[in-house]
Amino acid sequence: MASQCKECNETIKGRSDKQFCSDYCRVNYYNKSCHDELKMMRQTNKILRSNRRILKRLKKDGNDFISMEALIVLGFQINFVTYIDSDPETLRFYCYEYGIELLEADQYMIIKNNTMEFSR
C-alpha cells in the first residue's frame, strides 16, 4: 500500500516509512508546524540585536552615561536582555557584550565586557 505525503498528499515512492515525497515538502511541513515558535524567536532576536546596536552606538560615540528615559527614546527595551549580573553593589543588564550598569536613581553607565564567560 502506497503512503501519502504529509504536505502535498502525493503518492510517495520509495521506502515504506517515508513521510514526504521530497525535501521541499518536508521543509515546508516543518516550517508550517513551527511557524509560531519561530516567529516569536525571530522577534525576540530582533529586539536583542536592536538593544545591542543602541548600546554599541552610544559607547562608540563616547556616551558613557545615560538615563533610562533617553534609552527608551532611542528604542531600547529593558525587558529584553541576554544576561543580568548583580552583586550587592552593582546591577548590570547585558545585550551580548554591551550593557548598562545602574549607578544611581536613573543614571546608567554603558559598559562593554569583552571577557564574558558563559557556562553551559
C-alpha positions, 0 to 999 in steps of 0.5 A: 500500500502506497503512503501519502505525503504529509504536505502535498498528499502525493503518492510517495515512492520509495521506502515504506516509512517515508513521510514526504515525497521530497525535501521541499515538502518536508521543509515546508511541513516543518516550517508550517508546524513551527511557524509560531515558535519561530516567529516569536524567536525571530522577534525576540532576536530582533529586539536583542540585536536592536538593544545591542546596536543602541548600546554599541552606538552610544559607547562608540560615540563616547556616551558613557552615561545615560538615563533610562528615559533617553534609552527608551527614546532611542528604542531600547527595551529593558525587558529584553536582555541576554544576561543580568549580573548583580552583586550587592553593589552593582546591577548590570543588564547585558545585550551580548557584550554591551550593557548598562550598569545602574549607578544611581536613581536613573543614571546608567553607565554603558559598559562593554565586557569583552571577557564574558564567560558563559557556562553551559 
